[in-house]
Each structure stands twice: as structure tokens, then as C-alpha cells.
Amino acid sequence: MKFKLNLVTLALITHAGMLSGAAIAADGYGIQNANTEKVKFEKWVCKNCKVERGVSGTVGVGAGYSSSDDIRSANAFATEDGFAGKVDADVKYIGENGYQATIEAENLGMDNGSADVNVGKQGQYNLNLNYRQIATYKTDKAMSPYQGIGGDNLTLPGDWVHGGSTQDMSNLYSSLNPLELSLKRERAGIGFEYQAETLWSTYVNYQREDKTGLKQASGSFYNQSMMIAEPVDYTTDTIEAGVRLAGDNWYTAVNYNGSIFKNEYSELSFENAFNPTFGAQTTGYMSLDPDNEAHTVSVLGQYVAGRTIMNGRVYFGQMTQDQDFSTSGYGYQLPTESLDGRVDTQGATLKVVSRINRQLRLNASYDYSDRDNKTNVEEWTQISIDSTTGQAAYNTPYDITTHKAKLGADYRLARGHKLEGGYDYRKDERSYQDRETTEESTLWAKYQLSAFANWNMWIKGSYGQRDGSTYQASEWTSSEQNDLLRKYNLADRNRTQIEARITHSPIDSLTLDFGARYALDDYNETQIGLTESKDLSYDASVSYLINDDMTVTAFYNRQNIDSEQAGSSNLGAPNWYGLVEDQVDVLGAGFSYNNLMENKLRLGVDYTYSDSNSNTQVSQGITGNYGDYYAKVHNINVYALYKATEKMDLRLDYKMENYKDNDAGNDIAPDGIWNVLSFGSNSHDYNAHLIMLSMSYRL
């Protein structure tokens, strides 16, 4: 099809490098079809389009102080208790002949800081340098008698008194010392892109991540265990590289992605805090995450044929792990010195979208993935420290092959009326599982209405069924497992789901939004296991521009998940039943007032509150309540932004977090369980405050 050019067409041609063009081409009006033979491009000049050369943007610094008696608040404030500083930047340089550079920094110097630098020539090449820091904090009040924490050899004090139970450890409390459970990650990377004058381009990106800290682990001797601090000192190197080729209506690329993971520690040793029992063993050993590698090569492409777009991807990958086994304290002969693990992956994806006419569009996709475990199967001596039986066991090479197919259509019934529908299919084939094959089919439909002024509404419903091959619980599991037990991810299931959303703007300054979702999972063939799950959620939000200077926003969200399960205490028919009720409430509001003090001052406040709680009830003749678990958090941010000069702004932020939870699993005294030496009470109940003064300067 040929058509004459207008200003819009010329603009599309000019910026074609910034647009995918796929949606336009799908309608048969692709840019490549434009008739440009008689266009005099040299006379087409945008007189009002001026590119500001030189340096522009903003730079800023900030300093603040955080006050908290619980390190968990650093997850919200991005800084621990005490002074903090940061650097922010959003700077751009545009030079002659397309040379340009950008510097972006956000909270650099704090726990969630990042920086990104790009230097290059537009449309030809670009060099990128990036940095990111991420930290997560669990507690700084965990208590442990072990020495050498942070390393791979944990020892007890010289005067430690062993006991048959924690209550018999007479100097337990005098030996306890606090430790911090937290993880910090630092990422640094470099990348380069090159765009040739012809149809090809290439890129390469390298990134290194260092992850350090301590995480909670458990060491055991038969039926006695101790909570211990596992050291984390990981290094992960990743590299991505590829070559791209593009034509008028096609695109293809070859990409490589690889990662190499290394752990500074291969094992963790720990002394037995209890009286030696099983084998009179006084020191235990635990293997830590092994070094491993993963590599993937993929080929992808896209082709536009009139109103039809086709794209696909084929990939091949391999994961390997060949670190020597940890044999400290192990008295049996191993069949091999290392796992020599290898898993091959491969897959393919194909998608087709075609617009039949102005009303009807069809789409289809197929996704195939295969995970083939090539690890050698060896015979291992089975240590009988619990109810396991037999003298030999074998490592199992689990494989899985997944097929996914989707068919869909959307049809424009009339102006403002749109109907969508589709069919989704999934088949999983597993080896050495209770169920080797599962198949799932889902039908869905969606109706969207926007015919009425200032209204936008849609409703979507779906129904799906999952079944599969014969369940073989006794063949692939131990004899101690109930044959009637069904794993929820493999069991037959009927899923019904409906969701809807309404958005309304009665006046230009007011927007109302409401949505709801309900899903019912019925495990109709399960006698032992999860039998039913209900998920109900809804949300509402409002945004109101009171006047040119004042804006108020608010939102609320609730989600309820009720799960029913059945169990058996005698490996037979169900004789007890459980109900887990989870509820999450989140609400928030914000208010801002601009242009105070002769248009120099802006004031604002943001508030959020979340409350998640869970309750479990079990009935076996009588009903018992496990008690509520909850976590409640209030967050407030009050700020003032003052325009000190034409180029300099000052901002003052005050943040407060109030957090409280009652997780019973975190509220156990070191000797609260006779055969478990715990970290002590680690529940949270705190008020934390942060005040931050920052300055930004416009270049």
C-alpha cells in the first residue's frame, strides 16, 4: 500500500529509530510502505525544535540522622541508626555531532543507592558504567553462645557446660552474645553498545555482585539442634553479549548469557552444645552453597508481513556444578569425589499476532521448555538417623518438560465496546514424581466498556481444570507417606476466577478507581492435603485536585485467603481438618500544598499502613486455635520543599516507622524448647525516626 505523506508521517519517519513500529505495521500502514520519492527532506526543518547543547540537569546532596533501637527499620530508611549521607544527580551533556553523556545517581551512599553513567554518540555507540547497593536486615538481637561467627568454624566457650537438654546448660545465658542477621549486596558493571551504519549492532555487558553477611541456619545431631549463623560471602559474575541484525520488516539477534557463582566457604563446622548422643559426635559439619556455572545461548527474531507480526526465540543452556564434596566428620566411603552435576536446558517460543480487519485481531503462541538432568546416578550409603530404611539410596535425576499454548482474539463490537477471549493450555511431563504428567486447560473471556464519557469498565472471567496421569504416591515416596496424600501442585484442581475494574472521572479534577478479584481453587479429588482455597481481594483509590495548589490522594486494599486442608494421624482416612485464614490490609493517603510563600514553598505528607495477620484452626474432635500471627506497620513522611533561589532547592524530610509483629517462631527463649538451642526472642516492636536535609542545584 502507498500513501501520501503528511506531518505525522514525517515525524514517524524521523523518529523511527525510537519506535518499534510493530503496532503500526500490523495494521498495514508500516513506515516502510510510505511513498517518500517526492519528499524534499532538506527543506523540512523544524524551526521551533532547538536542541540545548552543553550541560543540564540537577545535582544534590543530603545529610540526615536516623534514630532506632531495631535494625529492621533500615529496610525502610536505607540506613542504620546514626548519621547518613547521600548524593543525587540527574545530569545530561549534549555536545556537537551527537556526542552525549548522562550521569544518574539516587541515594548514593545509602543502603539502596545506585549510580548510572552513559557516554557515547547518539546512534553509534554507548559506554555504560553502573553501580547498585542493596541491603536487607532481619535482626540485630539474635543471641548465640558460639564464637567465631562470621567464619566457617563455630566453637563454644571454654567453660561451656553440655547438657542433655537446653535447661541443663547452666552457663547458657552468661555465654550469649548478640549478632546481626543481615545481607548486603554490591553490584558493579560495565557495558558497551555499538550501532553500525549498516543493519547490524552489537553489545556486551559485564556485572559482578558481592553478597556478604549472616543468615540463619540450623545444625543438628539426631533429634537435637542449634540455631547457627551461616556466613555469606558470595561472588557472582555475569556477562551478556549479542549481535543484532535488522531490516525494514524483520529483526534477528544472537545472544549469550552466562553466570559464574563462587562461595568463599565450602562448609561450616560447629561444636555440639548438647551431650554427645548419636555416635558420640562432638562436632558437626554442614555443606554450604557450592560453586556453579550457568550458560545460555539464544536466537530470536521478528518478522512483519502486512498486518501479521511473527516473533520467536530458541535457546540452549547448560548448568554445571563440580565442587568436591565436604567429607569432614563423614565415615562412609563416597562413590565419587564430586557431584559432577550437569543440567541441560532448551526451549522455543513462537508468537503470532494478526489483525484480520479493523474489528478483529487474533493471536497465538507456543512455548516449549525442557530441563534434562544429565548428572550421573550413584549409589550412596543411607545413614539411619530418623525413620529412613534401607542401606542404599540413589540421587534422582529429576527432569521436566513443559508445553504451553495460547489462542486468543479480541473483537471490537462497537465504539467503546470490546470483547476478548482465549484458551490456554499447559502440559508438564516430569520424571520420578508422584505424578508424571499433568495437563491444565483454561477458558477466559473479558468485556471492556468505554462508551460512556469519563467511564472505563472491564470484567474478566475464567475457568480452568487440571488433571493428569495416575497418581503414584507409594512408588515415588517413602512407605511412611499416606497413599491418599496429594501434593497441591500436582493434584486435580478446578479453578474459577472473576475480576473487574471500574474507573470514573466525574470531573476533570477527580478520579475514582475500584477493582475486585475472586478465585476459588477446588481440589475435588484430594482426600489428604489441600482441599480448597479461596482468594478474595478488592481495592479502591481516589485522586482529587482540590485546586491548582492542593492535591489529595488515598487508597485501600484488602486480600483474604482461606485455605482448607485435611490430614490423617494414622496414615488412613482423614481424621483432622485445618483452616488457615490470611488477611492483608493496606491503606494510604497523601496531601500536598504547592506555591506557598510567593510560590517558593511546597508542603506534603504521605501515610501508609499495612496489617497482615494469619490464624490457623485445627479440628480433631475438638477445635484448637494456634493463635494469631500479625505484622503491623505505620509509615509517615512529612516534607517541605523550599525554592531558595532560581537554581537551588532545599528539602526537609521527616520519616517515622512504627512496626510490631508477634511471630511465635521468632519469640522462643534460647532454652524455650528442650532440644533446640534458639537465637532467643527476635520479634519486633519499635518506633524509628529519620530526618534528612537535602539540597539540589539546577545546572
N, C-alpha and C positions, 0 to 999 in steps of 0.2 A: 504494500500500500504506500502511495506517495501523497504528501500533503504539503501545503504551503506553510512557510514559517511565519510565526508571529513573535512577539516579545517574550512570551512564556517559553516557546520552543527554543529561542536563542539562549535564554537563561539556563535551560536544562542542558543544552549543548556545552555551554561554558563551564558548568559545574558537574559535568558527567563523571569526573573523577571522584566526586564526593558522594555520588549516589549509586546504589546498586542497580537501579534501572529494571529490576526484575518485575516489579509490580506493573510498571508502565508497559514493558514488553509483553507481559501476559495478556494485555488487552489488545495486542496487535498494533499498538501505537508506540513501538520502541523507537528510541532515538536513532538507532541505526537505519530506520526507514525514512528519516527526514530527507527532503529534497533540498540540498544546500548548494546546488550548482550555480545559482544566480545570486547568492548572497555575497555581498562585499564586506567581509569581516573587518577590513582595515578601516572602514568608515563607521563601524559600530563601536562607539565609545561611550561609556557611562561617565558623563561629566560630573555627576554628584558622588561617584564612588571614589573615595580617597583612602588610600592605604597609609595609615600613620606609621612612619618609619622611626626607628630608634627604640628606646626602652620605655615600657609602660607597665602598669600593674601596681601591686601593693607589697610591702614588706612589713613585718610586725614582730614584736617580742612581747612576752608575757612573763610575769612572776607571781607566784601565789604561795599559799600556805594551807596545808591540809591537817585537820585535827581529827584523829580517830583512834579508838582503842581496839579495833578489829581490822586486820589487814585485808579482809574481804572487801572493804569499801574501795580499795584501789581498783577493783574491777569497774566501778562506776566513775571514779575520778581520774583514773590513769596515772595515779601517783600514790606512793606510800605516805605514811604520816610524816609531816615535816615540810620543808621548803621545796618548791618545784619551779622549773622554768621551761619556757618553750619558745620556739621560733616558727613563725608562719610566713609564707611567701607565695605570691602568685604573680610572677614577673615574666614578661614576654619581650623579646627583642626581634625586630624585623629590620633586616639590612637590605642592601642593594642586591639585585639579581636573584631574589628568592631566598637568600640566607636568613635563617631564623633560629632562635633558641628560646626555650622556656624553662623556668625553674618553679616548681611547686613544692611547697612544704606545709605540713599540717601537724601541729603539736609535736614538732621535732624536739626531742629532749625529754618527752614524757613516755609513759609505757605503751601508748598507742601511736607513737609518732611515725611519720613517713616523709619521704622526700623523693622527688622525681625530676630528673634533668634530661632535656632533649636538645640536641644540637644537630643542625643539618641544613639541607637545601630543599625547599618545597618541591615535591615531585621527583626528587632524585635519590637522596639518601638521608638517613637519620641515625644518630648515635644516642642511645638511652642509657642512663645510669639511675638505679633506683635502690631505695633502702626502706625497710619496714621493721618496726619492733612491735611485738605483741606479748603481753603478759597476762597470765591468769593466776588468781590467788584463791586457795581453798581455806587455809587457816594458818595462824602462827602460834597456836596454842596447843598443838599436839604434844603429848608428853611421852617420853621414852627413856628407859634406863640405858639404852645402848650407846656406846661410844664409837667414834669413827664414822658418824653419819655424814654422808656426802661422798664417801668412798665405797669400795666393794668388799670391805671386811668389817663387820659389826661385832663388837665384843662387849661383854658385860663388865661392870666394875669388879675390881679385885676382891672386894668384900661381899660380893653377891651371895645371897642365901637362896639356894634352889629349893623348890617345893613341889609337892605333888599337885597342888592347886595354887592359884594366884593368892589366895588368902594365907598360904603358908610362907610366902616370900616376905620375910619380916622386915627387910630394908627396902621394899619396893618404892614406897613414897619418898624416902630420903634420897633415892637414886635417880628420880625422874628429872629430866631436863626438857625445856621447851624446844620445839623445832618448827620450821616453816615448811608447809607443803605448798609449793608454787612452781610454775613453769614459765620460762621466759624464752621467747624465740626472736632471733635476729636474722633478717633476710637482706642480702645484698646481691644485686645483679647488674649485668651489663648486656646490652643488646644492640644489634645493628641491622638496619634495613637498607636495601638498595633497589631502586627502580630504574631499569634500563630504558633507553629511548624507544626500544622495540617493545615486544609484547611480554617480556619476562621481568620478574623481580625475585629477590631472594631475601632471606632474613635468618638471623641466628641470635638466640638468647641464652644466657647462662646465669644461673642463680645458685647461691649457697645459703643454706639455712642452718644455724646452730641453735639447738634446743637444749637448755640446761635447767636443772632444778631437782626437786624431790617429789615423788609421788607415792601414794600409799600402796603397800603390798602386804602379803601375809606369808609367813614361813611356818611350816607345820612339822610335827613329829607325831605320827599316828593320829590320835584324836586331840592333840594339844597344839595350839598355835599362838603365834605372837604377831602383832602388827609391827611391821618394819618399814623403814624409809628406803625406797628403791632409788638409787642415783640415776639421773637422766643426763646424759652427755652425748647427744646425737648430732651427727653432721649429715646433711642430705644435699647432694649436688644434682642439679637438674639442668638439662640442656635441651633446647628446642631449635630445630633448623628446618628450612624448607625452601623450595623453589616453586614459583607460581608462573603460570602462563595464562594469558587472557586474550581473547579475540572480541569481535563485535558482539557475538551472541553466545560465547562459550567461555568457560573458565576451568582450569585444572591446576592441581598442586600435588607435590610430593612432600610429605612432612615426616620428621623424625622427632621422637620424644624419648628421652632417657633419664633415669634417675639412679643414683648410687647412694645407698644408705650405709652409714658406719656408726657403730656404737663403741664408745671408748671402753665400756665394761662388758665382758662376756658372761660373768657370773657374779653372784652376790653370796658371800658366806656370812653366817650368823650363828652365834652361840645359842644353845638351848637354855632357856630360862627355867625350864621345869626339871624335875628329877629325871635323869635318863630312863627311858622305858623301852621302847621298841629298838632292839639291837644295841642298847646302851649307848646310843649315839649322842654325843655332846655338841656336835657342830653340824649345821645343815647348810646345804648349797642350793642355789636357785639359778637356773639359766636365765639370762636376760635376752632382750630382743637381738636376734642375730643380724650380722651384716647381710645385705641382699642387694640385688640389682633388678631393674625392670627396663625393657626397651621395646619401643613400638614404632613401626613404620606404617604410614597410611598414604593412600592415594585417594584424592577426592576431586570432584568436578561438577560442573553445572552447564546445562545447555538449554537455550531458549529457542523454541520453534514456534513462532507466531504467538498464539495465546497459551501455549503449554510450556511449563518450566519443569525440567528434569534435573535432579541432582542426586549424587550418590557418593558413597565412601566405602573403601575396602581397607582393612588394617590387619597387620600381623604383629604379634608381640610375643615376648618371652620374659618370664620372671625366674630368677635363679637365686639359690641360697646354698652356700657350700662351706659354712663355718664349722670348725671342728666342734664336736660335742663336748660339753662340760662333764668330766668324769670324776671330779673331786668327791670323795666320800662314797663312790659307787663301786660295789664289789663284784659286779657281774661283768662277764665278757660281752663286748658290743659286737654286733655283726659287721659294723663298718665304722670308720672314724668320723664320718660326717654324713649329713643327710643327702648331700648332693642333689638337693631339690631342684626341680625344673617344672615349670608350668607354661605350656604354650597356649596363646590366645589368638583367636582370629575372628573376624566378623565382617559384615557388609550391611550397608544401609542404602535403600533406594526410595526416593520420594518423587511423586509426580503431582503437579497441580495444573489444572486446565480449566480455563474459562470457556464454557460452551457458548454462552451468549451473555447479554447484559444482566440476565436474571440468575443464571445457573453457573456455579463453579463446582468442580469435582476434584477430590484429592485422594491419593492412595499412597501407602508407604509399607515397606517391608524391612524388618530389622532382624539380622541373624548374628548371634554371638556364640562362640564355643570356647570352653575352658577345658583343656586337656592336660591332666596331671601326669607328667612323664617321670615322676620320682620313682626310683626303684623300690619295690616292695621287699622288706626284710623281716626276718623272724626275730622277735625281741622277747627277752625274759620278762614275764609279768610278775611284779612284786606284789604280794598279797598283804596289803596294809589296811584293806577295808573288806568289802563283801565280794570283791572280784574273785573269779575262779579260773582254774586252768593254769598251765605253765608257760604258754606261749601266746603272743599277740602279734599282730601284723599292722604296720602302718597302712592306712587305707587311701588309695589314690582317688579322691573324690573328683568327679567330672560333672560338668553341667553344660547342656546345650539349650539355648533359648531361641524360639521363633516368635516374632511379633509382627502382626499385620493389622493395618487400619484402612478402612474405607470411609469416606466422608463426603458430604455435599452440603452446600448452603444455597438457598434459593430466596430471591427477593420477591416476596408475594406481591407487594405494592410499595409505594413510597412510605418509608418508616416501618415496614413490616418485613422481618427476615426470619427464615426458618432454617435451622441447621440440624443435621442428624448424622449418625455414623454407627459403624460396627467395629469393635476392637477385639482382637483375638491374640491369645498368648499360649504358647506351649513350652513347658520346661521338661527336659529329659535329664535325669540325674542317675548317677551310678552309686551303688552301695548305700541307698537311702531307704527309709521305710516305705516310700512311695516313689517309684522310678519315673513316673510320668504324671504330670498334672496339666490340665487344659482349662483355660478360662475364656469365656465369651461375654462381651458386654455390648448392649444396645443403648444408645443415648440419643436424646433429642433436645434442642434448645430453640426457644422462640424469643425474639428480641423485638421490642416495640419502642419506636422513637417518633411516632407520627404526631404526637401531641407536643405543642410548644413547651419547652422547659422541662420535659419529662424524658427519662430514659429508663426502660424496664426490661429485664430479661428473666426467664425461668428455664431451668435445665433439669432434666430427669434422666436417670439411667438405671438399668437393671443388669446384673451380671451373675453368672453361675460358674463355679469351679468344681471340677471332678477330675478323675484320673484312673490310673491303674489300681490293681488290688493293693490294699494296704498290708504290709508285711512286717508288723511290729516285732514279732518274735524272731524273725530271720535276721534282721539287721541291728537289733538291740539285745541287751543282756536279758537273761531269763528273769531277772528281778523286776522287769518293767511289765506293767499291766498291758495285756494284749488289746484291751479296749481303748488305751490311750491314743489320742490323735494330736499330732503337732499342728498348731493353728495355721502355720504357713503351708501345710501340705493337705489339710483336711478339706472335705467338701464344704462349700460355702455358697450361700445365696446373698448377694449384696444389692440393696435397694438404696438409692440416693436421690435427693432432690435439693436443689439450691436455687435461690432467687436474689435479685438485687434491684432496688429502686433508687434512682437519683432524681431529685427535683430542685429546680431553682425558681421559686415563686416570684422573686425579684432579682435584679442583677447582683445585688449585694449579699444574697443569702443562698446557700447551697445546703441541701439536706440529702443524706445518703443512708440507706438501710439495706442490710443483707442478712440472709439466713441460710443455714445448711443443716440437713438431717440425713444421717446414714445409718442403716441397720444391716449388720452382718449376722446372718443366721447359719450356724454350723449344725445343720439339721441332722447329720449322720454321726455326730460326736456324742459318745456317752461319757467318756472321761477326758477332761480337758476344757478348753474354752468353748462354751456353747452358744453364747450370744454377746454382741457388743453393739451399743447404741452411742452415736456421736451426734450431739445437737449443739450448734453454735449460732450466734447471731451478733451483729454489730451495728452500731449507729454512729453517725458523725454529723456535725454541723459546723459551718464556717460562715461568719457574719461580719461584713464590713459595716460597722456602725456609722462611720463617716469616713472622710478622706484620711483621717488620722488614727482612728481606733479600729482594731480588728480583734475578734474573739473566735476561738475555735474550741471544740470539745468532741470527745469520742468515748465510746464504751463498747466493750467486747466481752462476751461470756461464752465459755465452752464447757459442756458437760459430757463426760464419757463414762458410761456404766457398762461394766464387764461382768458377765456371769460365767462361772465355771463349776464343774463337778469333779469330785475326786473319790478315791476309794482307799480306805486304810487297810484293806485285806486283800488287795490285788484282784478284786472281783468287781461286782456291780457297784455303781456309785452309792455311797452312803454318807457323803458330806457335800455341802454346796457352799460356794463362796460368791460374794458380791463386792466388787471394787467400784467405788464411786469417786471419780475425779472431777474437780471443778476448778476452773481458772477464770478469774475476773480481772479485767484490765480497763482502767479508765484514765482519762487525762483531760486537761484543759489548758488553754493558753490565752494570754491577753497582751496586746502591745499598743502603746500610745506614742505616736510619732509627732515630730515638729513642735515640741515644747521649747520654751526659751528661745523664741525667734528662730525656729526651725533648726536648732542645734542639738536638741536632746531627744533621745528615744528611750522609753522605759518599757520593760516587758517582764512577764512571769510565765513560766511553764511548770505544770504539775502533772505527775503521773503516779498512779497507784496500781499495784497488782497484788492479787491474793490467790494463791494456789493451795488447794487442800485436797487431801485424799483420805478415804475411810474404807476399811475392809471389814466385812462381816462374814463370819463362818457359822454355818448351821450344821450340827450333827446331834440331833435330838434336841439340844438347846442351842440358842444363838449367842455367839460371843462376838464382841466388838474389839477390834485391835486398837482402837483409838485413832483420833485424827492426826494426820500429818499436815502441817501448813507451813507456808513461807509467805510473809507479807513484807512489802517494801513500798515506802513513800519516797519520791524524788521531787525536789523543788529546785528550780533555777530562777533566781531573780537577777535581772541585769539592767544596766544603764549604759547607753552608747552616746557619747558626747563628741560633737564635731568641734574640736578645739581650734583648728584653722582650716583653710580651704583644702589642705592636703593631709592633715593629721587628725585621726580619731582616737579617742580614749574609750576603753570599755572596762566596766567593773562587773564581775560575776560573783554571785554568792550561790553555792550549791549545798544542799543538805540531803542526806540519805538516812532514812530510818528503816532498819531491817530487823526482822525477827523470824525465827523458824523453830520447830520443835521436832526435828527428825530424831526418832528414837535410836536409829543406828548411829547417830553422832553424839549420843548422850549416855555413854556407857563408861562407868568408872574403870580405871586400869584393872581393878580386881573385881569388877562387877559380874563377870562370868568365870566360873572356877577354872575352865580350861582354855581361856582366851585372855592373853595379856594385851589390852587395848591401848589406844592412844589417849584415852580419857575423854572427857566431855568436850565436844567441838561444835556444839550448837552456837548459833549467832543471835545476839541481841544487842544492837548498838545504834548510836546516833553519830554520824560523821559529818564534818563540815569542810568546805573548801571555799577560799576566797581568792580570786585571781584578778589582777590588774594587767591589762594588755594595751598595747599601743600599735596602731597600724599607720603607715605612711604611704600616700599615693605618689608614685614616681611621675 
